């Protein structure tokens, strides 16, 4: 068994979800592939960097993997820049190219800027 990871190159530069714009700006989604060798019996880890929460007023943001909420930030009114990591069940991940991670604002107002999204998981390859 070995540790494996998915690094979202689309998130190398920060992306923003925010209120006050079009509905499309409340949520960002990324589709990713998981190898057939994943071990879903072990937990996985989501890591991401929050690069700012400008103009926050009771801001609540969530990160979900395949419609399972893995991380909730807030409610908060303060500006923030720091890394986050969350442990979640490996069973939230599916083999193949049908996985989706979504970052969205679900309450309050403000801007939530995220970068460097990585998912670590165990697989059965030697």
Long-range contacts (C-beta under 8 A, 24 or more apart in sequence): 1-39, 1-122, 1-123, 1-124, 1-125, 1-126, 2-122, 2-123, 2-125, 2-126, 3-120, 3-121, 3-122, 3-123, 4-35, 4-38, 4-120, 4-121, 4-122, 4-123, 4-125, 5-118, 5-119, 5-120, 5-121, 6-32, 6-33, 6-34, 6-118, 6-119, 6-121, 7-117, 7-118, 8-32, 8-101, 8-117, 8-118, 11-48, 11-114, 11-115, 11-116, 11-117, 12-115, 12-116, 13-115, 14-49, 14-51, 14-52, 14-113, 14-114, 14-115, 15-103, 15-113, 15-114, 15-115, 16-111, 16-112, 16-113, 16-114, 17-61, 17-103, 17-104, 17-105, 17-111, 17-112, 17-114, 18-105, 18-110, 18-111, 18-112, 19-105, 19-108, 19-109, 19-110, 19-111, 20-109, 26-104, 26-105, 27-102, 27-103, 27-104, 27-105, 28-102, 28-103, 28-104, 28-114, 29-100, 29-101, 29-102, 29-103, 30-100, 30-101, 30-102, 30-117, 31-97, 31-98, 31-99, 31-100, 32-97, 32-99, 32-100, 32-101, 32-119, 33-96, 33-97, 33-99, 34-93, 34-94, 34-95, 34-96, 34-99, 34-121, 35-95, 35-123, 35-125, 36-95, 36-96, 37-123, 37-124, 37-125, 38-90, 38-93, 38-95, 38-121, 38-122, 38-123, 38-124, 39-90, 39-121, 39-122, 39-123, 39-124, 40-89, 40-90, 40-91, 40-93, 41-90, 41-91, 42-90, 42-121, 42-122, 43-87, 43-88, 43-89, 43-90, 44-87, 44-88, 44-89, 44-90, 44-92, 44-93, 44-119, 44-120, 44-121, 44-122, 45-85, 45-86, 45-87, 45-88, 45-119, 45-120, 45-121, 46-70, 46-71, 46-85, 46-86, 46-88, 46-101, 46-117, 46-118, 46-119, 47-83, 47-84, 47-85, 47-116, 47-117, 47-118, 47-119, 47-120, 48-83, 48-84, 48-85, 48-114, 48-115, 48-116, 48-117, 48-118, 49-81, 49-82, 49-83, 49-84, 49-114, 49-115, 49-116, 50-80, 50-81, 50-82, 50-83, 50-84, 50-112, 50-113, 50-114, 51-81, 51-113, 51-114, 51-115, 52-79, 52-80, 52-81, 52-111, 52-113, 53-78, 53-79, 53-80, 53-110, 53-111, 53-112, 53-113, 54-79, 54-110, 54-111, 54-113, 55-109, 55-110, 55-111, 56-108, 56-109, 56-110, 56-111, 57-108, 57-109, 57-110, 58-107, 58-108, 58-109, 59-105, 59-107, 59-108, 59-109, 59-110, 59-112, 60-105, 60-106, 60-107, 60-108, 61-103, 61-104, 61-105, 61-106, 61-112, 62-103, 62-104, 62-106, 63-101, 63-102, 63-103, 64-101, 64-102, 64-104, 65-92, 65-93, 65-99, 65-100, 65-101, 65-119, 66-92, 66-93, 66-94, 66-99, 66-100, 67-100, 67-102, 68-92, 73-112, 74-107, 74-108, 75-107, 75-108, 83-116, 90-121, 90-122, 93-119, 93-121
